[in-house]
């Protein structure tokens, strides 16, 4: 069978047309995919912009709003920290001193506030005005005693702030050791029957030993109610 040159040209032309159609279709599909992808990116950016705008428009309707930078998650109140063993609602260790530096008070049948302190301790010196106030206000119902395990001369050398309550030393730190004290100042309030009804660092934020706290303890004792 003889193929004419004209037929060959026709076949080549048809093949070229088919190839061109295939290439055109592939390019068109590629362009459509790129266009769709670009559309997705632009749509995503638009959503992000709308979200950012919406967040900016949310008002600060509360002091602790979650839409402000300094938001704190709600949580339980931090428990009171002790630098000693806890004797709350238990019998206090035996009250002992080595030497009184002021006239010895009568503590029998009275409330007793004992603070363990030292002259070299800045927080101890800051708590002195607090104890002076408590002594001045409730001295007829509550005996306030400061006990240091320093030598007598070191305690007496402290002039400021002036101490107005009872002072004693115990260089053996017997009651201090029995209470397991590892940080000072540490105070306890003992009710007339010998049980600890308050304990801790007198200046601890949120758990301070104040006139109001002492008054509530004394009122509870008078009425027989809980604290």
DRENLOGU-726733 format. One line per 5 residues: number of its first residue (from 0); for each residue y, x, z of C-alpha. Coordinates in pm, whole numbers, always signed. Layout:
BEGIN
NUM> Y,X,Z | ...
***
This chain:
BEGIN
0> +0,+0,+0 | +337,+144,-95 | +637,+108,+133 | +966,+97,-43 | +1266,+293,+88
5> +1457,-30,+119 | +1193,-170,+358 | +1212,+142,+574 | +1587,+108,+606 | +1549,-256,+708
10> +1293,-168,+975 | +1512,+113,+1112 | +1808,-120,+1126 | +1609,-382,+1315 | +1485,-119,+1563
15> +1837,+5,+1623 | +1958,-350,+1683 | +1678,-416,+1933 | +1752,-89,+2115 | +2120,-174,+2130
20> +2039,-517,+2276 | +1817,-362,+2542 | +2084,-107,+2637 | +2353,-374,+2643 | +2141,-601,+2863
25> +2068,-314,+3104 | +2435,-222,+3128 | +2527,-588,+3183 | +2270,-621,+3464 | +2394,-297,+3623
30> +2753,-419,+3609 | +2653,-751,+3766 | +2465,-575,+4048 | +2761,-345,+4114 | +2991,-648,+4112
35> +2766,-833,+4360 | +2743,-528,+4586 | +3120,-483,+4577 | +3157,-852,+4654 | +2929,-814,+4956
40> +3133,-518,+5085 | +3460,-705,+5039 | +3315,-1015,+5207 | +3195,-803,+5501 | +3536,-639,+5534
45> +3701,-980,+5529 | +3472,-1105,+5807 | +3548,-797,+6017 | +3921,-845,+5964 | +3895,-1212,+6059
50> +3693,-1118,+6371 | +3948,-854,+6473 | +4232,-1101,+6420 | +4049,-1364,+6624 | +4000,-1119,+6911
55> +4369,-1030,+6911 | +4456,-1399,+6925 | +4237,-1469,+7231 | +4476,-1505,+7526 | +4436,-1319,+7855
60> +4365,-1638,+8045 | +4250,-1463,+8364 | +4331,-1147,+8556 | +3976,-1017,+8508 | +3932,-1138,+8152
65> +3650,-969,+7955 | +3894,-924,+7667 | +4103,-664,+7849 | +4021,-298,+7873 | +3998,-280,+8252
70> +3742,-559,+8286 | +3489,-512,+8566 | +3156,-689,+8561 | +3109,-918,+8861 | +2872,-781,+9120
75> +2773,-800,+9480 | +3010,-669,+9743 | +2931,-312,+9838 | +2746,-288,+10168 | +2906,-118,+10465
80> +2827,+252,+10471 | +2735,+432,+10795 | +2732,+801,+10877 | +2494,+734,+11166 | +2185,+534,+11252
85> +2242,+161,+11287 | +2214,+6,+11632 | +2379,-323,+11543 | +2250,-606,+11768 | +2031,-354,+11951
90> +2063,-192,+12293 | +2303,+101,+12280 | +2182,+445,+12393 | +2273,+542,+12746 | +2646,+596,+12790
95> +2689,+950,+12928 | +2977,+1196,+12947 | +2999,+1550,+13077 | +3355,+1538,+13206 | +3637,+1285,+13214
100> +3977,+1415,+13102 | +4149,+1097,+13222 | +4072,+886,+13529 | +3718,+748,+13498 | +3727,+379,+13402
105> +3502,+108,+13538 | +3286,+0,+13242 | +3038,-218,+13428 | +3031,-576,+13299 | +3300,-504,+13038
110> +3317,-460,+12664 | +3314,-91,+12575 | +3455,+70,+12261 | +3338,+430,+12221 | +3458,+656,+11941
115> +3310,+997,+11869 | +3575,+1228,+11731 | +3714,+1584,+11718 | +4063,+1736,+11719 | +3997,+1925,+11392
120> +3906,+1604,+11205 | +4203,+1448,+11011 | +4049,+1096,+10986 | +3987,+1109,+11363 | +4354,+1178,+11423
125> +4447,+891,+11189 | +4234,+650,+11390 | +4410,+734,+11720 | +4701,+488,+11663 | +4446,+214,+11585
130> +4263,+275,+11913 | +4595,+294,+12100 | +4680,-54,+11968 | +4341,-194,+12066 | +4372,-41,+12415
135> +4723,-182,+12458 | +4632,-531,+12337 | +4287,-578,+12491 | +4275,-323,+12774 | +4203,-590,+13034
140> +3886,-702,+12858 | +3779,-391,+12665 | +3755,-27,+12774 | +3837,+221,+12496 | +3691,+572,+12530
145> +3717,+871,+12299 | +3441,+1132,+12337 | +3445,+1478,+12181 | +3181,+1751,+12198 | +3456,+2016,+12190
150> +3561,+2222,+12494 | +3805,+2064,+12737 | +4092,+2298,+12643 | +4066,+2210,+12274 | +4097,+1838,+12342
155> +4383,+1874,+12592 | +4573,+2097,+12348 | +4616,+1806,+12105 | +4965,+1664,+12158 | +5019,+1452,+11847
160> +4930,+1180,+11798 | +4942,+1098,+12167 | +4622,+939,+12303 | +4678,+644,+12539 | +4317,+540,+12604
165> +4042,+707,+12809 | +3915,+1053,+12712 | +3598,+1244,+12791 | +3395,+1535,+12658 | +3022,+1594,+12627
170> +2958,+1940,+12484 | +2586,+1853,+12469 | +2667,+1554,+12243 | +2385,+1355,+12405 | +2490,+1001,+12313
175> +2621,+1124,+11978 | +2278,+1265,+11893 | +2105,+950,+12018 | +2319,+746,+11775 | +2226,+982,+11489
180> +2592,+1047,+11403 | +2641,+1282,+11107 | +3005,+1199,+11027 | +3308,+1131,+11246 | +3496,+934,+11352
185> +3221,+689,+11440 | +3282,+398,+11675 | +3067,+138,+11844 | +3157,-170,+12046 | +2909,-260,+12318
190> +2911,-604,+12480 | +2871,-638,+12861 | +2490,-667,+12844 | +2463,-342,+12651 | +2412,-453,+12289
195> +2606,-304,+11997 | +2818,-571,+11827 | +3020,-346,+11595 | +2962,+0,+11451 | +3096,+230,+11185
200> +3382,+437,+11051 | +3697,+264,+11185 | +3902,+328,+10870 | +3639,+239,+10607 | +3809,+35,+10335
205> +3702,-327,+10352 | +3534,-275,+10689 | +3824,-152,+10904 | +3823,-188,+11282 | +4134,-399,+11339
210> +4293,-606,+11613 | +4165,-919,+11438 | +3807,-787,+11437 | +3820,-702,+11807 | +3976,-1039,+11893
215> +3701,-1221,+11702 | +3434,-1026,+11894 | +3594,-1104,+12231 | +3641,-1473,+12143 | +3277,-1499,+12038
220> +3175,-1356,+12373 | +3389,-1605,+12563 | +3262,-1907,+12370 | +2904,-1789,+12336 | +2922,-1835,+11957
225> +2820,-1593,+11684 | +3063,-1343,+11531
***
